[in-house]
Amino acid sequence: MDTNEVTLWVQAGAVVVAVAASVVALVVSALDRKNSRQIAAADRRAALELSQLLFQQESIVKLAQTLKLARNSDTDVRGSLLDEAEALIYAVGPELLPRNWAKVSTRTDSRKQELIEGDSVNPEFQRLLEVQLALTGLMNQIRKQMVVKDGI
């Protein structure tokens, strides 16, 4: 074997090593991206869970204060505070406040809709029921969004 042949073999070997190194780098890069996505998804899940817990904590503290203030003897003030309490109960949900939820959710959404459309109900009460229906629908949508699925 002369020098030219040795040089060609060395160059061919270098090319093979470079191609193999490139393939290894691509595989490592793909695995790294996959791992990064999994870590980011776990971080997002943890952040969502924490924000939900903080929201529930804030709502429950506000609910406790509102219920304490709702002992007011003025019926207008009391009614307003109880409406606010009901909204907070809907926001927190039945998981944490099962007794409160059972008390405020005794009327079905269809019954509320009938009362809104009826003429025999006070217009202010109809507006309140409409707000409650909107809040219920919104909270159901939020709960569906808060269900964290794998691979976010």
C-alpha positions as CSV (number, residue, x, y, z in Angstrom):
1,M,0.0,0.0,0.0
2,D,1.4,3.3,-1.0
3,T,0.9,6.7,0.7
4,N,-2.1,7.7,-1.4
5,E,-4.0,4.6,-0.5
6,V,-3.3,5.1,3.2
7,T,-4.4,8.7,2.9
8,L,-7.6,7.8,1.2
9,W,-8.3,5.1,3.9
10,V,-7.6,7.6,6.6
11,Q,-9.9,10.2,5.0
12,A,-12.7,7.6,4.5
13,G,-12.3,6.6,8.1
14,A,-12.5,10.2,9.2
15,V,-15.7,10.7,7.1
16,V,-17.3,7.6,8.6
17,V,-16.4,8.7,12.1
18,A,-17.8,12.2,11.4
19,V,-21.1,10.8,10.0
20,A,-21.4,8.5,13.0
21,A,-20.7,11.4,15.4
22,S,-23.4,13.4,13.6
23,V,-26.0,10.6,13.9
24,V,-25.1,10.2,17.6
25,A,-25.5,14.0,18.1
26,L,-28.9,13.9,16.4
27,V,-30.1,11.1,18.5
28,V,-28.9,12.7,21.7
29,S,-30.5,16.0,20.7
30,A,-33.8,14.3,20.0
31,L,-33.7,12.5,23.4
32,D,-32.8,15.8,25.1
33,R,-35.8,17.6,23.5
34,K,-38.1,14.8,24.5
35,N,-36.8,15.0,28.1
36,S,-37.1,18.8,28.1
37,R,-40.7,18.6,27.0
38,Q,-41.5,16.1,29.7
39,I,-39.9,18.3,32.3
40,A,-41.7,21.4,31.0
41,A,-45.0,19.5,31.1
42,A,-44.4,18.4,34.7
43,D,-43.5,22.0,35.6
44,R,-46.7,23.3,34.0
45,R,-48.8,20.7,35.8
46,A,-47.2,21.7,39.1
47,A,-47.7,25.4,38.4
48,L,-51.4,24.8,37.5
49,E,-52.0,22.8,40.6
50,L,-50.3,25.4,42.8
51,S,-52.3,28.2,41.2
52,Q,-55.5,26.3,41.7
53,L,-54.7,25.6,45.4
54,L,-53.9,29.3,45.9
55,F,-57.1,30.4,44.2
56,Q,-59.1,28.0,46.4
57,Q,-57.3,29.2,49.5
58,E,-58.1,32.8,48.6
59,S,-61.7,32.0,47.8
60,I,-62.2,30.0,51.0
61,V,-60.8,32.8,53.2
62,K,-63.0,35.3,51.4
63,L,-66.0,33.0,51.8
64,A,-65.3,32.7,55.6
65,Q,-65.2,36.5,55.9
66,T,-68.3,36.9,53.8
67,L,-70.3,34.3,55.7
68,K,-69.2,36.0,59.0
69,L,-70.4,39.4,57.7
70,A,-73.7,37.8,56.3
71,R,-75.0,37.7,59.9
72,N,-75.9,41.3,59.4
73,S,-79.5,42.2,60.3
74,D,-80.0,44.4,57.2
75,T,-81.8,42.1,54.7
76,D,-80.3,43.9,51.6
77,V,-76.8,43.7,52.9
78,R,-77.3,40.1,54.1
79,G,-78.8,39.1,50.7
80,S,-75.9,40.7,48.8
81,L,-73.3,38.9,51.1
82,L,-75.1,35.6,50.7
83,D,-75.0,36.0,46.9
84,E,-71.3,36.7,47.1
85,A,-70.9,33.6,49.3
86,E,-72.8,31.5,46.8
87,A,-70.6,32.7,44.0
88,L,-67.5,31.8,46.0
89,I,-68.9,28.3,46.8
90,Y,-69.5,27.7,43.1
91,A,-65.9,28.9,42.4
92,V,-64.4,26.5,45.0
93,G,-66.5,23.6,44.1
94,P,-68.1,20.5,45.7
95,E,-64.9,18.7,46.4
96,L,-63.8,21.1,49.2
97,L,-67.2,22.4,50.3
98,P,-69.7,19.5,49.9
99,R,-72.2,20.7,52.5
100,N,-72.2,24.3,51.2
101,W,-72.4,23.0,47.6
102,A,-75.4,20.9,48.4
103,K,-77.1,23.8,49.9
104,V,-76.5,26.3,47.1
105,S,-77.0,23.8,44.2
106,T,-80.5,22.6,45.2
107,R,-82.0,24.3,42.2
108,T,-81.1,22.7,38.9
109,D,-79.9,24.8,36.0
110,S,-83.0,23.9,34.1
111,R,-85.2,25.1,37.0
112,K,-83.2,28.3,37.2
113,Q,-83.7,28.8,33.4
114,E,-87.5,28.3,33.8
115,L,-87.5,31.0,36.6
116,I,-85.5,33.4,34.4
117,E,-87.9,33.0,31.5
118,G,-91.0,33.2,33.7
119,D,-93.0,36.3,34.4
120,S,-93.9,35.6,38.0
121,V,-90.4,36.2,39.4
122,N,-88.9,39.5,40.5
123,P,-86.7,40.9,37.7
124,E,-83.8,41.4,40.2
125,F,-84.1,37.7,41.1
126,Q,-84.1,36.8,37.4
127,R,-80.9,38.7,36.9
128,L,-79.3,37.0,39.9
129,L,-80.3,33.6,38.6
130,E,-78.9,34.5,35.2
131,V,-75.6,35.4,36.9
132,Q,-75.6,32.1,38.8
133,L,-76.2,30.2,35.6
134,A,-73.3,32.0,33.9
135,L,-71.1,31.4,36.9
136,T,-72.0,27.7,36.9
137,G,-71.2,27.4,33.2
138,L,-68.0,29.3,33.6
139,M,-66.8,27.2,36.5
140,N,-67.6,24.0,34.7
141,Q,-65.5,25.2,31.8
142,I,-62.6,26.2,34.1
143,R,-62.8,22.8,35.8
144,K,-62.5,21.1,32.4
145,Q,-59.5,23.2,31.6
146,M,-57.9,22.5,34.9
147,V,-57.9,18.8,34.3
148,V,-54.3,18.4,33.4
149,K,-53.6,15.7,30.8
150,D,-50.3,14.0,30.1
151,G,-48.3,15.6,27.3
152,I,-49.4,19.2,27.7
